[in-house]
């Protein structure tokens, strides 16, 4: 899920090139920033007005236009390049790296989803895919607060080939030091096993630690690109982000942070907090944030520095539907500026598609849109949970996290692309043996409100959203959001759950590995069998249905799988 850019000015006179005088005019360094690209090679689906956003050919054209205006443009990214379109997932992230090479990205943070693809046969057993992609990157890929923990407990900086803690960028006599950061929550928002030997340290401490190194490298300004928590409850021109971004603002010395380009929350920010400018650009290449950073003899001039209105890359649809003509490469208005799609970017997308195959194959159909919900039972959740449970003979229960369902299924023909949009992650099915007590804890954690409800098959449960009490399950002395107990009842095949009985439960490897704070429920559980990728099973289940139905697994109010309301 972000970007952080922190600009720290050292006394500019002390670091200026030899011969530069105090009377030199201020320099303007234009920074363009994107975050949470998530393999967005394609434009978004049309909104209610028929408008689409982004798409690599249009994003590349917009970056080219900005460079035409500002030849010294600095292009930065805040992580989560991976996990999105089929060509990116099928190439284990290399498709996104090639897209960033084409865009001319200068530096990017390593994001939590960069760890999702795991190991490779001829590379690192846990992170071979990331390391293979890093080896092809022509941009600086950065992570300064990650350490590798050895068997003895000793730690060393995590910096495989292609990844570094920081770098420098030169523009018009200004040296910019760029530092990468990841959120400390990374193990819970990727497959935990892939980072089991890594530790994600405090980002504020990491910035403090590397500042002397950057000063020694002659940095006039420091930029931190990071994948960190932080958002505003009420976004606006005066909002102050919370989370790790808020800590950077509050805990670093006053006046040391000039610009924060934030991400991870997939929100939109353009605000000034004191003399610090904070921006965030949603996700998937939908918009570009641009900051004109003015650097004078006395440092950054906050009153002269300007955040431009975000360039929202809104345009008319240009991509063909399956079997419906070619790409419309005519020039058109893109967020208020006439652009032609970048033909090199279009060629890259076509080449990737040629390598990994078509997503246009039909799998099934539905009479109307199969919708999702985060805080309640949904038809889509039922479809996915039913498909998962059907993958293993004798499975009692299947659960899927609502946050893992990233799109809805359309009415009419359902193609492989639609299923991929629903489940873009390379999560694999596991059949797990759990006691009834462990299974009840799973539903308690999954109904706490911390991450949205669990969609379920083979079981029903009820919870009261008004409950706020909880217990300290992990023994850390506090009650975290996932420890709030809102669960009323759980039944398997209409029978009360038996705490001593062993149930066969189908889950994704993401949840089994502790994703969405569900790890406590799987302590002592046993993996019985490994199955296919979740999205492949959804496709198989859809293709085996004999006819189109209103909803493949409908929500029946009289017989809810997830009941929401006061406990009896």
C-alpha positions, 0 to 999 in steps of 0.5 A: 500500500506509499511514499514519503519525501523528506527534504532537509537542508544543510547550511547551503553556503557550507555545501555549495560548489566552490566559487558559488557566491551568496548573491547567486539566484535561488535554484528551483528543483522540480520534483514529480512524485508518484506512489503505489503504482501497483503494476498499473500498465492499464487505464482504470475502468470508466467512472460514472461519467465514462472517464478513465484515469492513468495507463502507462502510455498516458503516464509516460506521456505526462512525464515526458511533457513535464520533462519538456517543461523542466529538463532537470525534473526529478522523478521519485516513487514511494514503493509498491511497484508490484502487484497489479496487472497480469503482465506485472504479476506474471513476470514477478514484478519485472514488468513494473521495473521495465515500466519505471526504466521507461519512465526514467524514475530516479529513485524509488522506495522498496514497498511492502508488496515488493516482497510478495513474489517470494523466492526463486529456484536460482536466487534467494529462497525468500526474496529471489523475485525482488532481487532479480527485478532489482538487478534490472532496475536502472533507478535507485531502489532504496531501503534504509531501515531494514536489517537482516537478522542472522542465526545468532541474532546479529543484524546487518543492513539489508542491501542485496545487489540493486538495493541501497539505503540512499543515493544522491541526485545532481540537478543544476548544482544542487545535490539531493540525497535520497533515503528510502524507508519502509513501514514497520508494519511490512510483515503484516502486509506482505507474506510474513515468511518472505521477510521472516529474517528481516527487521523493519526498524524505526523510520525516524531513527533511520533518518537520524542515522543516515543524515551524517552520511548524506552530509558527508556526501555533500547533500544540499537537501535530503529526500526520503522516499518511503512506504510509511503509514500516515493519513489525515482524518479530514484531508484538506489544505491544513490537515496534519497526517498521523502515523509514521509520517506524523512522527517524521513531522513531529520528532525530527528537529523543527525546520528540518523537513521541507517536503513530504510526498506521502503514500501508502494510504492511497489518499490525496494530499496537498497541504502545508504543515508549518514550513513542511509541504505534504503531498500524496498521489492516490495510486496506480498512476492516476495523478502526478504531484509536482513540487517546485522546491526553491533552494537559496543561499539560506536553504529552502525558501518555504514561502517561494516553494510551491505545490502545484495542483495535482495533475489528474490523468483523466481522459477518454477510454483508449484501450480496446475491450477484448476482441473490439478493435485496436488501441486508440492512439489519437491525441486527446485532453489528459487532465487539461493538457493535450497529449499523445500516448507514449508509443514506447510505453504502448510497445512495452505493454504489448511485448509483455502481453505477448510474453505472458498470454491473453487475459481475454479468455471467457470463464463464465457469466453473471446476470448482474454485477457481483459486488463486494463489501468490506464490513458485511457479507457480500456476494463476491465474498461468497463466490470467492469463499465457495470457490476456495472451499471447493478446492479441497475434498472434505474441507469444512470451512473457507475464509477470505479477507475482504481487503484482498478482494480488489474489484468486482465481477461485471454483469455478462461475460466474466473473463480471466482479466476480471478474475485477476482484477478481483484477486491480483495477488499471487496468494496460494490456497492452504488446507489447514487443520485447526481446533475449534478453539483456534477457529473461533479465535480466527473469527474473533480476530476477523470480526474485530473491525481492524481490517474488515470482516472475513467472508466465509463458506461452510460457517456462519458467524455473528458480531456486534459492531458496537462492542469496544472491549477486548483482551490483550491476546499478544501480551504486549500490555495494550489492546490493539484494534485487532484484539477488540472482541465483537464476536457473538457466535460461530457455527460450522454447518449450522452446528455450534463450534466444538472447541476440541474438534479438529476442522479443515479450514481453507485459507490463503498463505497470506492469512496463514502467514499472519496477514491482517493480524490473524497470525495468533489464530494459526499458532499450533495449526497444521498445513495439510495440503497446498493448493492452487493460486486463489485467482486460478481456483476462482476461475476454475470454479466459475468455468464449471458452472453450467449456466449464468445466474443472478449471483453465483453465491447470493447473499440471503438476508434470511440466512446470513453467513455474516450477521451484524447486530447486537448479540442475543 
